[in-house]
Amino acid sequence: MNIPAQKTQKSAAAPAVPCNCQPSEEEMLRSLDAVIDGFSKTDGALIPILQTAQNLFGYLPANVLKHISLRLKIPYSEVTGVVTFYSFFSTVPRGKHVVRVCLGTACYVRGGKEVLEAFKKNLKINVGETTPDRMFSLEVGRCFGACGLAPVAMVDDDVHQRVKAAKIRDIISQYQHEGENVKEAKL
């Protein structure tokens, strides 16, 4: 006589759900301290430490600059001097995507100013600002080394060549949709 086997439910662990949690400021400062410790007694450590801090925090807030100053035992004015000298560093939060419009001579002559105005109009921000949703920041560059392709704009590391003001909305929309892999727009 065949007795049907009873189905038993095995207690399976719930599938892991990725956490979109951000580390706390305290955790990020601990990570930064580990980097600072790794650079102890190394000349020229300030710039790589600032780069690490900006990667951790997304920008360089005053409290982080003060922390770096104290940990490295260097004047706060020296830290802020380096931050304000190099355009790579930002003391305000940046968007997920950084838009840079070239206003070097070739790009300017070929319509770079109009391209910048179109980005400002479409993003509803000025140069140096970030959209309220922190999706985009807008910056100006002086030369991207692509003068033959002018005017040029960059979104993150993607170079957009021969950009026309009328096509700015198309460029922006490529980056508004999460998960899309945008490499090079040919406009």
Order of alpha helices (4+ residues) and beta strands (2+ residues): alpha-alpha-alpha-alpha-beta-alpha-beta-beta-beta-alpha
